Amino acid sequence: MSLKDRINEDMKAAMRAKDSERLGTIRMLQAAIKQREVDERITLDDAQVLDVVEKMVKSRRESVAQYERGGRPELAARESREIEILQTYLPTPLSDAEVDALIDAAIAESGATSIKDMGKAMALVKQRAQGRVDMAAVSNKLKARLTGA
């Protein structure tokens, strides 16, 4: 079953269960997927759908931080619940040890020796870890490793 099919089935289940919060989040996800398909005139595969989900999770994490700074805990809580629902469509996250191993392998494979080579190594890590880890954290770890910090 493709990821889009799973999302569609989950929407139907949420409708049957009258789970309005889950239904609303899934409909937002479907709208984002459909928007990208229309904009790019393509049908998204699972990897591209994962990319859409990742972007939605990232934007909600940023919103949570903004709402917490603005003293709006009820809005931050709603965004956090949406993150939980969206994360069910992402693969299981990598542990810190797995991330470190991926970074080491990418550095070795790309021959990266300085910060100038970070793009090559980052591309390899992203290819292997998409949807399973926060790429901003990976970028910071990779940068620290390449600068010797």
VOBA-1610 file (N, C-alpha, C; in pm, whole numbers, padded with zeros to 5 digits, always signed):
BEGIN
Met+00085-00118+00000Met+00000+00000+00000Met+00089+00124+00000Ser+00063+00214-00092Ser+00144+00336-00098Ser+00107+00428+00019Leu+00193+00523+00044Leu+00172+00616+00155Leu+00046+00700+00132Lys+00023+00740+00008Lys-00099+00818-00023Lys-00223+00734+00005Asp-00219+00605-00028Asp-00334+00517-00001Asp-00356+00503+00149Arg-00246+00490+00223Arg-00256+00477+00369Arg-00318+00603+00430Ile-00277+00719+00380Ile-00331+00845+00429Ile-00481+00852+00401Asn-00520+00809+00281Asn-00660+00809+00243Asn-00742+00715+00332Glu-00688+00597+00360Glu-00757+00501+00447Glu-00768+00556+00589Asp-00664+00622+00636Asp-00668+00682+00770Asp-00772+00793+00777Met-00789+00867+00668Met-00891+00972+00664Met-01029+00908+00678Lys-01053+00800+00606Lys-01183+00732+00615Lys-01207+00681+00757Ala-01102+00624+00818Ala-01115+00573+00955Ala-01145+00687+01052Ala-01080+00801+01034Ala-01104+00917+01121Ala-01247+00968+01103Met-01298+00962+00980Met-01437+01003+00956Met-01533+00910+01031Arg-01508+00780+01019Arg-01595+00681+01085Arg-01590+00696+01237Ala-01471+00726+01288Ala-01453+00740+01433Ala-01495+00879+01483Lys-01529+00967+01391Lys-01566+01105+01425Lys-01454+01176+01503Asp-01331+01148+01464Asp-01213+01210+01524Asp-01181+01336+01442Ser-01242+01447+01480Ser-01232+01569+01399Ser-01090+01625+01394Glu-01016+01614+01503Glu-00880+01668+01505Glu-00791+01591+01406Arg-00795+01458+01413Arg-00716+01374+01322Arg-00762+01395+01177Leu-00891+01402+01157Leu-00947+01422+01024Leu-00900+01555+00964Gly-00902+01659+01043Gly-00857+01790+00995Gly-00711+01791+00956Thr-00629+01725+01037Thr-00485+01719+01008Thr-00459+01638+00881Ile-00529+01526+00866Ile-00510+01443+00747Ile-00558+01516+00622Arg-00667+01588+00635Arg-00715+01666+00519Arg-00616+01775+00481Met-00553+01838+00582Met-00449+01937+00551Met-00333+01874+00477Leu-00295+01755+00520Leu-00186+01681+00456Leu-00224+01647+00312Gln-00345+01598+00292Gln-00388+01565+00157Gln-00392+01688+00068Ala-00434+01800+00123Ala-00437+01924+00046Ala-00297+01967+00005Ala-00201+01952+00096Ala-00063+01988+00065Ala-00006+01897-00044Ile-00038+01769-00036Ile+00008+01674-00138Ile-00054+01709-00273Lys-00184+01733-00273Lys-00254+01765-00398Lys-00201+01896-00456Gln-00175+01994-00371Gln-00123+02122-00417Gln+00011+02105-00488Arg+00097+02025-00429Arg+00228+02001-00492Arg+00212+01926-00624Glu+00119+01831-00627Glu+00097+01756-00752Glu+00047+01849-00862Val-00043+01939-00826Val-00098+02033-00925Val+00009+02133-00969Asp+00084+02186-00873Asp+00188+02284-00905Asp+00294+02227-00998Glu+00335+02103-00970Glu+00444+02043-01048Glu+00395+01954-01161Arg+00262+01938-01170Arg+00200+01854-01275Arg+00258+01712-01276Ile+00266+01652-01157Ile+00317+01516-01143Ile+00231+01442-01042Thr+00251+01312-01034Thr+00192+01232-00927Thr+00306+01197-00832Leu+00289+01232-00705Leu+00395+01213-00608Leu+00411+01066-00571Asp+00537+01022-00561Asp+00565+00887-00511Asp+00584+00896-00359Asp+00611+00783-00295Asp+00621+00781-00149Asp+00731+00874-00097Ala+00845+00879-00164Ala+00955+00965-00118Ala+00914+01113-00123Gln+00841+01151-00226Gln+00798+01290-00238Gln+00688+01321-00136Val+00602+01224-00108Val+00499+01243-00005Val+00567+01259+00131Leu+00670+01180+00157Leu+00746+01194+00281Leu+00804+01334+00295Asp+00852+01388+00184Asp+00908+01523+00183Asp+00801+01625+00225Val+00679+01608+00174Val+00567+01698+00210Val+00539+01686+00359Val+00533+01563+00411Val+00506+01541+00553Val+00616+01605+00638Glu+00742+01586+00598Glu+00854+01646+00672Glu+00842+01797+00679Lys+00807+01859+00568Lys+00794+02005+00565Lys+00682+02052+00656Met+00572+01975+00658Met+00461+02012+00745Met+00500+01999+00892Val+00572+01893+00926Val+00618+01874+01064Val+00714+01987+01102Lys+00806+02020+01012Lys+00902+02127+01040Lys+00832+02260+01064Ser+00734+02292+00981Ser+00665+02421+00997Ser+00586+02424+01128Arg+00531+02309+01167Arg+00459+02305+01293Arg+00552+02317+01413Arg+00671+02259+01402Arg+00769+02275+01511Arg+00806+02422+01528Glu+00823+02491+01417Glu+00853+02634+01423Glu+00737+02711+01484Ser+00614+02671+01449Ser+00496+02736+01505Ser+00487+02714+01655Val+00517+02593+01700Val+00513+02563+01843Val+00609+02658+01916Ala+00729+02674+01864Ala+00827+02763+01927Ala+00775+02906+01930Gln+00716+02951+01821Gln+00662+03088+01816Gln+00548+03106+01917Tyr+00457+03008+01922Tyr+00344+03019+02015Tyr+00390+03016+02160Glu+00490+02934+02190Glu+00541+02930+02327Glu+00607+03062+02366Arg+00682+03120+02271Arg+00743+03251+02298Arg+00637+03359+02313Gly+00527+03343+02240Gly+00420+03443+02246Gly+00321+03421+02358Gly+00344+03319+02440Gly+00254+03296+02553Gly+00120+03237+02513Arg+00118+03154+02409Arg-00007+03091+02363Arg+00003+02939+02374Pro+00002+02886+02496Pro+00021+02741+02514Pro-00088+02656+02449Glu-00211+02708+02440Glu-00319+02629+02379Glu-00294+02608+02230Leu-00241+02710+02162Leu-00209+02696+02020Leu-00087+02607+02000Ala+00009+02618+02090Ala+00128+02532+02083Ala+00088+02386+02103Ala-00005+02361+02193Ala-00051+02225+02219Ala-00122+02168+02096Arg-00202+02250+02029Arg-00273+02204+01908Arg-00173+02167+01798Glu-00072+02252+01780Glu+00031+02224+01679Glu+00108+02096+01716Ser+00134+02076+01843Ser+00204+01956+01888Ser+00123+01830+01859Arg-00008+01839+01878Arg-00093+01723+01845Arg-00091+01695+01695Glu-00088+01801+01613Glu-00078+01782+01468Glu+00054+01716+01432Ile+00162+01755+01500Ile+00293+01694+01475Ile+00286+01544+01505Glu+00223+01507+01616Glu+00211+01366+01653Glu+00137+01288+01544Ile+00031+01345+01492Ile-00048+01278+01388Ile+00036+01264+01261Leu+00104+01371+01221Leu+00184+01368+01099Leu+00302+01271+01111Gln+00359+01260+01230Gln+00475+01173+01247Gln+00441+01026+01230Thr+00313+00991+01237Thr+00276+00851+01215Thr+00304+00808+01070Tyr+00320+00904+00981Tyr+00346+00874+00840Tyr+00495+00874+00807Leu+00578+00912+00904Leu+00722+00911+00884Leu+00780+00779+00930Pro+00890+00734+00869Pro+00954+00610+00916Pro+01010+00628+01057Thr+01043+00517+01121Thr+01095+00526+01258Thr+01223+00608+01260Pro+01235+00697+01358Pro+01353+00784+01364Pro+01481+00706+01394Leu+01591+00761+01349Leu+01722+00702+01374Leu+01772+00742+01512Ser+01847+00654+01576Ser+01908+00686+01705Ser+02031+00776+01679Asp+02082+00834+01786Asp+02201+00918+01773Asp+02320+00839+01719Ala+02333+00715+01765Ala+02444+00631+01718Ala+02430+00603+01568Glu+02308+00577+01522Glu+02286+00552+01380Glu+02316+00676+01297Val+02278+00792+01349Val+02305+00918+01279Val+02456+00941+01270Asp+02525+00918+01380Asp+02671+00934+01380Asp+02736+00839+01280Ala+02687+00715+01273Ala+02741+00617+01178Ala+02715+00663+01034Leu+02597+00717+01008Leu+02565+00769+00874Leu+02658+00883+00837Ile+02681+00973+00931Ile+02769+01087+00906Ile+02911+01039+00877Asp+02960+00944+00957Asp+03094+00889+00935Asp+03105+00825+00796Ala+03004+00748+00760Ala+03005+00681+00629Ala+03001+00784+00516Ala+02920+00887+00532Ala+02909+00990+00429Ala+03040+01067+00413Ile+03106+01096+00523Ile+03235+01167+00517Ile+03338+01079+00446Ala+03340+00952+00482Ala+03436+00860+00419Ala+03407+00843+00271Glu+03281+00826+00237Glu+03243+00801+00098Glu+03264+00923+00009Ser+03235+01043+00063Ser+03249+01163-00018Ser+03391+01219-00015Gly+03472+01172+00079Gly+03608+01223+00092Gly+03611+01363+00151Ala+03507+01400+00224Ala+03498+01534+00282Ala+03606+01553+00388Thr+03677+01665+00376Thr+03783+01694+00472Thr+03765+01830+00538Ser+03684+01917+00477Ser+03664+02051+00534Ser+03519+02092+00513Ile+03488+02208+00565Ile+03353+02261+00555Ile+03312+02283+00410Lys+03410+02300+00321Lys+03381+02319+00179Lys+03316+02196+00117Asp+03343+02079+00175Asp+03290+01952+00123Asp+03160+01911+00192Met+03106+01998+00274Met+02988+01962+00351Met+02869+01926+00263Gly+02852+01996+00153Gly+02739+01970+00063Gly+02737+01828+00011Lys+02853+01776-00026Lys+02861+01639-00078Lys+02820+01538+00029Ala+02875+01556+00148Ala+02845+01462+00257Ala+02698+01475+00300Met+02649+01597+00305Met+02510+01619+00347Met+02413+01555+00249Ala+02444+01561+00120Ala+02358+01500+00019Ala+02349+01349+00040Leu+02461+01287+00074Leu+02461+01142+00099Leu+02378+01108+00224Val+02394+01186+00329Val+02319+01161+00452Val+02170+01180+00427Lys+02135+01287+00358Lys+01993+01315+00333Lys+01929+01202+00252Gln+02001+01152+00156Gln+01951+01044+00072Gln+01917+00920+00156Arg+01999+00893+00255Arg+01983+00771+00335Arg+01894+00788+00456Ala+01874+00911+00502Ala+01802+00932+00627Ala+01676+01015+00612Gln+01632+01038+00492Gln+01517+01126+00470Gln+01395+01078+00549Gly+01338+01170+00625Gly+01219+01141+00702Gly+01245+01070+00833Arg+01368+01035+00860Arg+01397+00958+00980Arg+01475+01038+01084Val+01513+01160+01049Val+01591+01242+01142Val+01576+01389+01103Asp+01591+01476+01201Asp+01585+01620+01176Asp+01714+01661+01104Met+01699+01702+00980Met+01817+01732+00898Met+01894+01853+00949Ala+01830+01944+01021Ala+01901+02058+01077Ala+02000+02011+01184Ala+01958+01915+01265Ala+02048+01860+01367Ala+02164+01785+01302Val+02134+01711+01195Val+02239+01639+01123Val+02339+01737+01064Ser+02288+01845+01007Ser+02374+01948+00949Ser+02468+02006+01054Asn+02416+02034+01173Asn+02499+02088+01281Asn+02606+01988+01323Lys+02567+01859+01334Lys+02666+01756+01372Lys+02774+01742+01265Leu+02731+01743+01140Leu+02826+01728+01028Leu+02922+01847+01025Lys+02868+01966+01043Lys+02951+02086+01044Lys+03054+02080+01157Ala+03010+02037+01274Ala+03100+02025+01388Ala+03209+01922+01359Arg+03173+01813+01296Arg+03270+01708+01266Arg+03373+01758+01163Leu+03327+01832+01064Leu+03418+01878+00958Leu+03507+01993+01003Thr+03460+02072+01098Thr+03542+02184+01146Thr+03629+02141+01265Gly+03606+02022+01314Gly+03685+01971+01426Gly+03643+02027+01559Ala+03523+02087+01562Ala+03474+02146+01689Ala+03420+02041+01783
//
